[in-house]
Amino acid sequence: MDLQTTNTTTISTHEKAVQINLDRRFYGTFAEIGAGQEVARWFFVVGGASGTLAKTISAYDMAFSDAIYGKGERYVSKERLQNMLDYEFGLLIERLNAKRGETTSFFVFADTVSARNYLGTNECHGWMGIKFQLQPTARPSEIIIHVNMLDKENLQQQQALGIIGVNLTYGAFYLHSEPEKLICSLLDGLSTARLEVDMIKFIGPYFSNVDNRLMSLQLVEKGLSNATLIGADGEVLQPSEVFHKKPILVERGSFRPVTLVNIDMLEGARCQFLRDAEVQQGESVEVMEITMRNLLASGSLDHRDFLARADLINAVGKMVLISNYAEYYKLAAYLQRYTKSRIGLVLGIPNLKELFDVKYYEGLDGGILESFGRLFKNDLKLYVYPFLDPAYEELTTISNMDVPEHLTHLFKHLVGSGYIESIEKFHREYMGIFSRAILAKLRDHDHSWEGMVPTEVAACIKKNLLFGYRS
């Protein structure tokens, strides 16, 4: 999808750079490491750069970079970017504040990236940010993003970085009061086939009312990324830094609200996940995933509803993955970008039945076989929670689940080979708990709902008056 097509008034990169150069309010530094000085180059090329640029710097050599910005474990990291922004902004104030601080809004743009190397063997990604004043002498605010570069050639990646850098600078100066518009503008002149933005964070006094969790949601909603991650403490995270080479256990659900069943599923799956020889205690990452399809189930996206779900997931100490991967095999492919370790997907019997419904794979040339080939790559496992039919009091597991006759042999092969496992440890008494029943009890002021959710969830619902709760 080319985001330009959604906005007929898009300003070109050239026009943005010219407007910034002609605006005498802003003056600052461009510090770039890893893909040339492609952002600064735009301001030189369009003319009038002397009114905007105090300095450009590109400390490629590690010894020089360490000497200027301090040593770090990795050069392409959020920490290195933050050091660059802080150091260069401090230098601007130290050297220019006395001379022009009363009339100038200072800024620093910085990036540290790993563009395609000569052999094409590296991860192509980068951190990019801007630290800026909106008024002279004001405390600075910041916008930080992480990008994945998808172009196949180094030169194309450099060009794309130059464009998004200008877009970020322009957005900071002129769209700061409308963060959603700023996010949409980041890929002006580009497409999602070239760049993915999987993390954005607004920091500082001007953005004190911005909820970065909603901004993460915007990245997926607006198509800049297919997935974003929120930490257990509510902070936005960059997925590769969390998932890199780690065993990952994912539970998909609506979590509206988080119930005792959700927790029981995850705990039961964890017991078996950690028994695996490849998974060591303390190394694995657990996340609860909500898909955009689920968030849009009512027809529109309710931001308050999303924040309520995120609050409850955080309340039980879990991270939140927001994804646009309705199909499990696409979720698996996304996680496999970051790790070769074991991946476990936690689901119930109804979801497993959907997985064996061929109508979901009509868009694949290889149909269900192709989807399963992608899904079970790298020894992925499904951990399946039993289902209790309230009408018959009968427990359904993978041993007695109905499967279409022509897929029976495939199903038995996957179970026999260990790709699909029943969750062995579970609480039968929880199986009559359904989210829709809890929501109905909340609306009816029936306090028995509190016994259907974890204690932390009940406390969060009551404290924040979530899902229509009234004391």
Secondary structure, DSSP 8 states (H G I E B T S, - for coil): --GGGG-TT---HHHHHHHHHH-TTEEEEEEEESS-SHHHHHHHHTS-GGGTEEEEE---SHHHHHHHH---S-SSSHHHHHHHHHHHHHHHHHHHHHHHTTT-EEEEEEEEEE---TTS-S--EEEEEEEE-SSTT---EEEEEEEEE--SSHHHHHHHHHHHHHHHHHHHHHSTT-HHHHHHHTTTT--TTTEEEEEEEEESGGGTT--HHHHHHHHHHTTS-SEEEE-TTS-EE-HHHHHTT--EEEEE---TT--HHHHHHHHHHHHHHHHSTT--TTT-EEEEEEEHHHHTTTSS--HHHHHHHHHHHHHTT-EEEEE---SHHHHHHHHHTT-SS-EEEEEEHHHHHHHT-GGGGTTSTTHHHHHHHHHTGGG-EEEEE-EEETTTTEEE-TTT----GGGHHHHHHHHHTTSEEE-----GGGTT--HHHHHHHHHTT-GGGGGGS-HHHHHHHHHHTGGG---
